Amino acid sequence: MLSLDGRIAVAVSKGRGRESAQERERARVYEARRRFHASVISRRRRDNVIAGVAGGALLLAILGGQVAYYTVGPGTPDPAPSPTPARSAGLTPPLVPSPSSSPTPTPTP
């Protein structure tokens, strides 16, 4: 059916309020889903930072434990005896030979 100005007459929907309510509900659900996704991303980022810091601290503790064990703990090597014996004041002769005790070279014929 044509209206007076030449356009086709279309019945106005009586469910306009219902459609806008559905649109509002879809927008509300979309916004809630978007916020939830953003919170999941931020929680994952926070958890990754915490895990990285804890892992680094654990590695430092392990490294410190190993250093302590092998430097001051039961893992230290036994001290090696010194290669030169300790000298007492009058019991050992001097290490420098006296000129009279050195052998004299013999001439060869």
Sequence and secondary structure as in RCSB ss.txt:
>XXXX:A:sequence
MLSLDGRIAVAVSKGRGRESAQERERARVYEARRRFHASVISRRRRDNVIAGVAGGALLLAILGGQVAYYTVGPG
TPDPAPSPTPARSAGLTPPLVPSPSSSPTPTPTP
>XXXX:A:secstr
 B TTS B     TTHHHHHHHHHHHHHHHHHHHHHHHHHHHHHHHHHHHHHHHHHHHHHHHHHHHHHHHHTSTT
S      SS    TTTS  SS  GGGS       
